[in-house]
Amino acid sequence: MARDPLRTKLCDMLGIEFPVIAFTHCKDVAVAVINSGGFAVLGEAMHTPDDIAADIKWIRDRVDGKPFGIDLVLPASVPPSGSLEELESQIPASHRAFAEEIKKKYDVPEPKGPIALHQWGGLNQAMARAQLDVLLDERVPVIASGLGSPAFILKTAHERGIKVLGLVGKTRQAKRQLEAGVDAIIAQGYDAAGHTGSMGTFSIVPEVAAIAGDTPIIAAGGVTTGRHLAAALCLGASGVWTGTLWLASRESDADMIIKEKLLAATADDTTYSNCISGMTMRTLKCPWTEEWAKPEAPRALAAPYQMLLSSDYIQAANDHRREDLMTEAAGQGVGFVTAMKPARQILFDMVEEALAAFEEITGELE
Ligand SMILES: Cc1cc2nc3c(=O)[nH]c(=O)nc-3n(C[C@H](O)[C@H](O)[C@H](O)COP(=O)(O)O)c2cc1C
């Protein structure tokens, strides 16, 4: 094989050595991956505009001019209406009663502090717009949109030299975003942690790659080994976008209880449900997800109402570090996350294993 199979057009576009993107909420993980030759996108949808500006500076101070990205929920996907109180008043009494029953059954305490979710850009258009303005003002190298089409920011972002990545779970969403001119598409499959659609990673990636022309496609959902990376490139992707992989890393600021749960978990310990946010989402199973999966449970509400309903449980579980109640987004590749390694080693192991996989298929790499 004459060419390094890991040197892809995504590497050229982002100016990185390895075609691996870490999605993380942890700045230390982001910096470790960036400084090891990968790329990192920091999830900031739950942060105030001031915090986002501070985090951008913190990263810039540590990466010596290397590029990075920030991920937000874009205002186009946020309901225009309503104060928090107005939104909460629309939650039906029957649903509140069911949530209360769960709390009683599992002895869920009250949260200790203010509900973190209330900062979420997905609840408030003005907040989502202000978050986005920080990214545009700061001219961050890359903006990624986890929820909502980024088409409406492309012109402004491109004028400022910002690249825009759109995350999709359906081929028709990819088609629209490609037509709008996004710089790369993250094709995310059902295996993924967090909000995700119903199409498998093995199906969505080649389907989106087939319509993408020269635009790089990034495969997401269940990618936790070098074999996944090699397979993603064979499916037509130019790189991978990974979340679960970094949660139990040495640098990760996830609670040690969550890290231990992840290290012990397999795909069977994850569940795909809309009971946490109202949108389908893969997380570790917990009493909340198990109770809503029962036939007698009410149908989960739409977003953002279900998220407001679940937020007390989620926050109480975390505030009180109740191992029996806690959950986290986790993908089906979690079974390969078995050791608490430094992020740099996770990246290098993935690269080495991908190269070995190519070698196994094609013979010696030159
Ligand atoms: C703890 C956690 C939180 C996540 N939160 C977001 C988010 O806020 N915005 C977003 O675009 N994606 C979010 N994701 C999804 C990731 O961007 C990514 O698509 C997913 O983790 C890929 O699947 P994998 O975990 O199997 O690698 C989250 C993932 C994890 C693990």
The ligand as a MOL file (V3000), in Angstrom:
LIG
                    3D

  0  0  0     0  0            999 V3000
M  V30 BEGIN CTAB
M  V30 COUNTS 31 33 0 0 0
M  V30 BEGIN ATOM
M  V30 1 C -21.8630 12.2110 27.4810 0
M  V30 2 C -22.2510 12.5880 26.0770 0
M  V30 3 C -22.9330 13.7580 25.8510 0
M  V30 4 C -23.2570 14.1450 24.5520 0
M  V30 5 N -23.8270 15.3740 24.3390 0
M  V30 6 C -23.9140 15.8570 23.0730 0
M  V30 7 C -24.2240 17.2230 22.8320 0
M  V30 8 O -24.4440 17.9950 23.7480 0
M  V30 9 N -24.2480 17.6400 21.5420 0
M  V30 10 C -23.9540 16.7890 20.4970 0
M  V30 11 O -23.9240 17.2320 19.3520 0
M  V30 12 N -23.6780 15.5000 20.7000 0
M  V30 13 C -23.6190 15.0150 21.9580 0
M  V30 14 N -23.2530 13.7170 22.1790 0
M  V30 15 C -23.1170 12.7950 21.0360 0
M  V30 16 C -21.7340 12.8920 20.4100 0
M  V30 17 O -21.6050 14.0890 19.7000 0
M  V30 18 C -21.4650 11.7520 19.4440 0
M  V30 19 O -22.2460 11.8940 18.2820 0
M  V30 20 C -21.6670 10.3570 19.9970 0
M  V30 21 O -21.0780 10.2500 21.2620 0
M  V30 22 C -21.0710 9.3420 19.0330 0
M  V30 23 O -21.3110 8.0460 19.4400 0
M  V30 24 P -20.3100 7.2130 20.3920 0
M  V30 25 O -20.5400 7.7290 21.7640 0
M  V30 26 O -20.7660 5.8160 20.2080 0
M  V30 27 O -18.9020 7.4750 19.9330 0
M  V30 28 C -22.9340 13.3010 23.4670 0
M  V30 29 C -22.2590 12.0940 23.7090 0
M  V30 30 C -21.8980 11.7430 24.9930 0
M  V30 31 C -21.1350 10.4650 25.2130 0
M  V30 END ATOM
M  V30 BEGIN BOND
M  V30 1 1 1 2
M  V30 2 1 2 3
M  V30 3 2 2 30
M  V30 4 2 3 4
M  V30 5 1 4 5
M  V30 6 1 4 28
M  V30 7 2 5 6
M  V30 8 1 6 7
M  V30 9 1 6 13
M  V30 10 2 7 8
M  V30 11 1 7 9
M  V30 12 1 9 10
M  V30 13 2 10 11
M  V30 14 1 10 12
M  V30 15 2 12 13
M  V30 16 1 13 14
M  V30 17 1 14 15
M  V30 18 1 14 28
M  V30 19 1 15 16
M  V30 20 1 16 17
M  V30 21 1 16 18
M  V30 22 1 18 19
M  V30 23 1 18 20
M  V30 24 1 20 21
M  V30 25 1 20 22
M  V30 26 1 22 23
M  V30 27 1 23 24
M  V30 28 2 24 25
M  V30 29 1 24 26
M  V30 30 1 24 27
M  V30 31 2 28 29
M  V30 32 1 29 30
M  V30 33 1 30 31
M  V30 END BOND
M  V30 END CTAB
M  END
